[in-house]
């Protein structure tokens, strides 16, 4: 049971990726992805703790622990991430 297919933390910023082709539609990871897309947030492991990362295609960025320029990082993430229309 997990949150996503791959998560990476760099300088306090957390990057998430969902491998939509490989995930089971009944998995916790897919449920987290769907929640982010429909609700704009993810309930961490159904604990009641919500996170609201920026979403771009099958990728997400959470900047709550990032100590740099959050706006610049978010802008770069949104510019270079894969959008839903490009993903098909």
C-alpha positions, 0 to 999 in steps of 0.5 A: 500500500503506497502513495505513488509509483515513485517519490523523490525528495530534493532540498525539502521538495517532494516529487511524486509520479504515478505509472498509470499504465502499470497501476491497478485501478483498485490500488491505494496509489491509483486512489491517491492519484484520482483523489488529487485529480478530482479533489485537489488533495490526497488523504495520506493512507486514509489517516485524515492528514491531507496534502495538496501538491501541485499536479501536472499530468501523472506528476505532483510537487509538494513544496511545504518543506522546500526552503528555496523559492517556492514560486520559481520551483512550482512555475518550473514544475508546471512548465516542464511537467507533462500535462494531461492533454499531452498524456492522452 
